[in-house]
């Protein structure tokens, strides 16, 4: 199962707290959280800690639809691009393809969040 970031953010907003506060209370680093967010399978301990801080059932933080096909297609496409353009960085291609799967408004939100001081 995959972490549902949008649901996590919605639940935090309902409680009037930030993601940073939840992560701090749950003992989960931002790096670990965003790493989990990109994975198709996540560590149950982390989900339980986040859910406990939000006071909800852990299942609410998991996406309802499986994503292995999207993952496999993206992996195949990234490999094709790397083969076509030798010397390109696979991880940069992977990240770009991942971002292109997001709606434009979500890409903009992510860019704005990273630009904050």
Residue pairs with C-beta under 8 A, 6 or more apart in sequence:
1 41
1 42
1 62
1 63
1 66
2 39
2 40
2 41
2 42
2 62
2 63
2 66
2 67
3 36
3 37
3 39
3 42
3 47
3 61
3 62
3 63
4 60
4 61
4 62
4 63
4 64
5 37
7 60
7 61
8 19
8 22
8 50
8 54
8 61
9 19
11 54
11 56
11 60
11 61
12 18
12 19
12 21
12 22
12 54
15 54
15 55
19 33
20 30
22 50
22 53
22 54
23 29
23 30
23 33
23 50
25 53
26 46
26 49
26 50
26 52
26 53
27 49
28 46
28 49
28 50
32 46
33 46
36 42
36 43
36 46
38 98
40 66
40 67
40 68
40 71
42 62
44 58
47 58
47 61
47 62
48 58
50 58
50 61
51 57
51 58
51 60
51 61
54 61
70 101
74 94
74 97
74 98
74 101
75 94
77 97
78 90
78 93
78 94
78 97
79 90
81 88
81 93
82 88
82 90
82 93
99 107
99 110
102 110
